[in-house]
Amino acid sequence: MFSSTTKDKKAPSTALTQGNGADKEGGQTTVVAKGTVIEGKFACSDNVRLDGSVHGEVTVDKRLVLGEGSYVQGNIHARDAAVRGKVKGDVFISEVLHLMETAEIEGNISARSMIVEEGARYNGSCKIGGSATPTKN
């Protein structure tokens, strides 16, 4: 009686980009809300949705999503990343980096592959392809 034949079929990356639920591998997403400020290193073994600010190094074992209005001052290390916010530091992505239209990066980028939407900006050197394994200090 109240059933529907259409189902919400979001791609895993879309769901994670919006900060919902688990990823396709079954991992959970840690959400850092808008208005939250973290001083120092931030590390997580699962996915991260960051809408606040981090002043320090960010290390994420899986996928990192920087929401519009987010800010990171420090280097970033992650497997995959989708960026809508601002980064002042170097970015090391072992798989795919997606710079969305509102992304701003001031620093060097190293990634296996990169997608850049119209409007995204970065200032620094960019190394794409080959071995883009994040190098941690």
C-alpha positions in Angstrom: 0.0 0.0 0.0 2.8 2.4 0.9 5.5 0.9 -1.1 7.5 2.6 -3.8 9.1 1.0 -6.9 11.8 3.7 -7.1 14.7 3.5 -4.8 17.4 6.0 -3.9 20.5 4.6 -5.8 23.3 7.0 -4.9 26.8 6.1 -5.9 29.0 5.3 -2.8 31.1 8.4 -3.6 28.1 10.6 -3.7 26.8 9.3 -0.4 30.1 9.8 1.2 30.6 13.3 -0.4 27.4 14.3 1.3 28.6 12.7 4.6 26.0 9.9 4.8 26.5 6.4 6.1 29.1 3.9 5.2 31.3 3.5 2.1 31.2 0.7 -0.4 33.8 -1.2 1.7 31.6 -1.1 4.8 33.7 1.4 6.7 32.1 4.2 8.7 32.5 8.0 8.1 33.8 10.3 10.8 32.2 13.7 10.5 33.9 16.9 11.7 31.1 19.4 11.8 31.2 23.0 10.6 32.5 25.3 13.4 34.8 22.6 14.8 38.5 23.6 15.0 41.1 20.9 15.5 44.7 22.0 16.6 47.4 19.5 15.9 47.5 16.2 14.0 44.3 14.5 12.9 44.4 10.8 11.9 41.6 8.4 11.1 41.5 4.8 9.8 38.1 5.2 8.2 36.5 7.8 5.9 36.3 11.4 7.0 33.9 14.2 6.1 35.5 17.5 7.2 33.3 20.6 7.3 35.3 22.4 10.0 39.0 23.4 10.3 42.2 21.5 11.0 45.5 23.4 11.9 47.9 20.5 11.5 48.6 17.4 9.5 45.6 15.3 8.3 46.0 11.5 7.7 43.1 9.4 6.5 43.5 5.8 5.6 40.5 5.8 3.3 38.5 8.6 1.7 38.7 12.3 2.8 35.9 14.7 1.8 36.5 18.4 2.5 33.2 20.2 2.4 32.6 23.7 1.1 33.8 26.1 3.8 36.3 23.6 5.3 39.9 24.7 5.9 43.1 22.7 6.4 46.4 24.3 7.2 48.9 21.5 7.0 49.7 18.5 4.8 47.1 16.0 3.8 47.7 12.2 3.3 44.8 10.1 2.1 43.9 7.2 -0.2 41.2 9.3 -2.1 40.0 12.8 -1.6 37.2 15.1 -2.8 37.9 18.8 -2.1 35.4 21.6 -2.0 37.2 23.7 0.7 40.6 25.4 1.2 43.9 23.7 1.8 47.2 25.5 2.7 49.7 22.7 2.6 50.9 19.8 0.4 48.4 17.1 -0.6 49.5 13.4 -1.0 46.8 11.1 -2.5 47.6 7.5 -3.3 44.6 7.1 -5.6 42.2 9.8 -6.9 42.1 13.5 -6.0 38.9 15.3 -7.1 39.0 19.1 -7.0 35.5 20.4 -7.1 34.5 23.8 -8.3 35.0 25.6 -5.0 38.3 23.9 -4.1 41.4 26.1 -3.4 44.8 24.5 -2.7 47.9 26.4 -2.0 50.6 23.7 -2.0 52.1 20.9 -4.0 49.9 18.0 -5.1 50.9 14.3 -5.6 48.3 11.8 -6.8 47.9 8.8 -9.0 45.1 10.6 -10.9 43.2 13.9 -10.5 39.9 15.3 -11.6 39.6 19.1 -11.8 36.3 20.8 -12.1 35.9 24.2 -13.7 36.4 26.9 -11.0 38.8 24.8 -8.8 42.1 26.5 -8.1 45.5 25.3 -7.0 48.9 27.1 -6.7 51.9 24.8 -6.6 53.5 21.9 -8.4 51.5 18.9 -9.4 52.8 15.3 -9.9 50.2 13.0 -11.3 50.7 9.3 -12.2 53.2 6.7 -11.3 53.7 6.0 -7.6 51.9 8.7 -5.7 52.1 6.9 -2.3 51.8 9.5 0.5 55.2 10.2 2.1 54.7 10.9 5.8 57.3 12.9 7.8 
